[in-house]
């Protein structure tokens, strides 16, 4: 019995066991996933599991990596451009020990980007993965896990209007993140919006193809969006083989959005 108790406690403390999506808010919304276009999934998977501590999973035919608060999915197709050329500039993680990450990253022969003090007064760093996937890390020594999904960063000259659109569509509130005033939160992620002095491309077909949100009662949510004028590229549909429901549309800046229901079961 004592062995079983210790085993159960060990499982509770395991980063991969705890890797799950956040609990939805009162509106039934939570951060779901990032979907990447990559030239080689076999090249990407070891990076996400060995350096970011993710857990490889399968979602039907899709290969993915699971983290606390988010899932990273892959489509094997060469992206048209890296994420830094698009409105969806990067997404980010919190990490318990950023120097440990840097040491391991550089020992593997990867190049570190800028290391700096970020908007919340913590050590931050950027890395660029193959195919131009741009990722930010922020240290948080109080984390229970080694890594957890943390934020998504949009860049466009219309960033304030885009923030207002997300707040209205998803029923959110503007809440600053450190010195960044133009941000909002969904359970599992901060959504940050910054200015770009040069035009940014839409995301379809690029390194970060789309962002996903997990929705409770998705069919009703899609119906309410349609009543408010949202035009769906893929209307609400159920994929029985996966136990998922999905819908797709694009925000005013060209960032593709997938809504899911049932992703939290994986």
Helices and strands as residue ranges (DSSP letters): H 2-13, E 29-38, H 41-46, I 47-51, E 55-59, E 62-67, E 70-76, G 83-85, E 88-95, H 98-107, E 112-117, E 123-129, G 130-132, E 133-139, E 147-155, H 159-170, E 183-186, E 189-194, E 208-215, H 218-227, E 234-239, E 244-250, E 256-261, G 263-265
